[in-house]
């Protein structure tokens, strides 16, 4: 609960008292390892967080905890500019939960970083197909569509962002510029 509330220092102390978590059943243990990873990452202990995400994914190789763990591992790899490894982690997240829109969005971002616009567009379209209320994916898709010269489609993506999040300044600015 403290991890979800952003009270990472306090949560860290509680996690330390409970280590190792092998007394927990696999599914619950995986959730605890994942949440501990989130806490460690928030405290800038990235390498320790990576270990927790790996443990969580090992305990529960399929399901939302695994997908979330692989996604976090992908974000860490992307932060280190290891884009190939990041993409593999995001793909593992999709293997764990085929309808995990966040991983599709993140793969799209990886392709965007590589200038692979068509592949980025495909991944981002899949993310918004899975979750039509995923504002970040609509925004990233709009940016890719602009890069590809598809301004009318980009405007529709930005309009979707504003339908979901009327206060999204980036979408408002991009839409105004297109018009």
N, C-alpha and C positions, 0 to 999 in steps of 0.2 A: 504494500500500500504506500509506503514512504517513497519507493522508487517512482510510482505513478504520480505522486504528488510533487515530485521534484525535490524531495528532501534527501538528497543523495548522501550527504555526510552521515546523517543518522542511519540511513538504510545500510550504508557500508559497515557500520559497527555491528548491526544485527546480522548481516551476512557473515561477517568474520566469526561471530559466536557460533554460527551453525555449520561451519565448514568441518569436514566435507559433507556434502548433501546426499551421500549415498544411502542414508537411512530413509530417504523419500522414495516413493514409488516412481517408476520411470517417467510417467507423464508429468507428475507434479514436480519431480526433480528437474526435468528439462525446463519447466517454466521458471523455477527458482534460479537455475544457472543462467537462463536468458536474462532475467531481470537483474541479476547480479552483474552481468555483462553491461547492461544499460547503465547501471549505477557507476561501474568502473569507467565506462566511456565518458560519462558526464563529468567524472573527476579527472579526465585526461590521462587515464591509465589504460591506454589503448591496447597494449600487448596483453595485459591481464584480461581485458574485456574479450579479446580475440579468443583466448583460451576458454573462457566461459561460454561463448557462442558455439565453439567447436564441441564442447562437452554437451551442451543442450541439443545440438543437432545429432550427436552420436546417440544420445539417450532416446530421442524421439525423431527418427529419420524422416518421418512423413507427418504432415500436418502443419498447422499454423506456427507452432513454436519453431519447427525446423525452417520453414520458409522465412520467418522473421529473423532467425539466427543467420541464415545464409545471406539474407538481404543486408544485415548489419556488417557481415564479413565483406560483402561486396562494396559497401560504402567505405570501409576502412581501406580496402585495396585501391579503390578509385581515388581516395584521398592521397594515397602514395603514388598516384599516377600509374599504377599497374592495371591498365584498362583490360587487358586480356584476362587476368585473374579475376577482376571485378565482374566481368561479363560471365565467366564460368560460375561464380557464386550466385549471381542473379538467375542464371539458368537452373542451378540447383534448387533455388527457391521455387521456381516454376515447376520443377520435377516434384517437389514436395507438395505443392498446392497449385495445380494447373491454372486456376483462376486468380492467381495472385497479381493483381493489377500493378501494384507498386514495383514489382520486379520488371514487368514489361516496360514501365515508365523509365526505370533506371537503366535498362538495356538501351532504350531509346536515347537517353542522355549520353551513354557511352558512345553510341554511334554518332551522335551529334558532335561530341568532342573529337571524334576521328574524321569529321567531315563526310561521313557516310550517310547522306541525307535521306536517300530512299529507304535504307534499312531502318533509320531512325523513325521515319514516318510510319513504316509498317508496325514497329513495336509500339509506338505511341497510339496509333489507331486501335491496336489490340487492347491497350490499357483502358482507353475510353469506351471501347465496346464492352469490356468486362464491367467497368464501373463508370457509368455515364455522369456521375456526380463528382468525379475526381478532377478537381480544379487544376491542380498542378500538372496533370497529364494533358489536359486541354490547352493550358498555357504553353507547355513545351511543344505540343503539336503545332500550335499557332506559329511559334518561332521557326520551326522546321519548315512549315508550309511557306512562310515568308521567304526563307532562304531558297526554296525551290521555285519561287516566283508565282506561287499560288495564293495571291493576295485575297481573293474573294473567300477562299476556303479558310485562310488564316483569320479573316475577320469573323467568320462563323465560329471558329474555335475560341477566339477572344470573347465573343458574345456569350458563348457557353460558360466561360469562366465567370463572367459578370452575372449570369443567371444564378450560378452557384454561390459566388462570393461577390456581392455588389460593391464591396470596398477594395477590391483587388486593383491597386494603383497601376501595376505593370500592364494588366490587360486593358484597363481604361486608356492608358497612354498609347499602347500599341494600336488599339482600335481607332483612336482619334487620328493617329498618324496615317493609317491606311486610308481612312475616309478623307 
